[in-house]
Amino acid sequence: MNTINVRKFGFATGSTAALLYVGCILVMTTVGQSGTVKFFNSILHGIDTTSIIRMNVSFWEACMGVIEVFIIGWLVGACIAAIYNISSKSV
């Protein structure tokens, strides 16, 4: 049975999560508050995000968010790969 490289899978998952976060930043900066609310309301199947959308996010706060999301994504991806590798070993 094949194994998954834990570091590479973690990096891929973290990078994907960071790209999604950057996409969120782009949506917020290009369409404004009402467009952002409409966008996320449509993605979240009717959950009203009006009260939780905060538009005054500083540049450094956004940068820290990208880094934090990457780290969380890396940890999740590495965990998935490690659990997969352990569970796929023949007994």
PENOR-V165746 format. One line per field, one symbol per residue. ss: DSSP state (A for helix, B for strand, O for the rest). phi: phi as a letter, one per 20 degrees, with the letter a starting at -180 (. if undefined). psi: psi as a letter, one per 30 degrees, with the letter a starting at -180 (. if undefined). A space follows every 10 residues. Layout:
ss=???
phi=???
psi=???
This chain:
ss=OOOOOAAAAA AAAAAAAAAA AAAAAAAAAA AAAAAAAAAA AAAOOOOOOO OOOOOOOOAA AAAAAAAAAA AAAAAAAAAA AAAAAAAAOO O
phi=.fddffffff ffffffffff ffffffffee dmffffffff fffelnfeeg fdfdeeefgf ffffffffff fffffffffg fffffffeff e
psi=kllkjeeeee eeeeeeeeee eeeeeeeefe faeeeeeeef eeeghfkjge ffkjfiklee eeeeeeeeee eeeeeeeeee eeeeeeffkk .
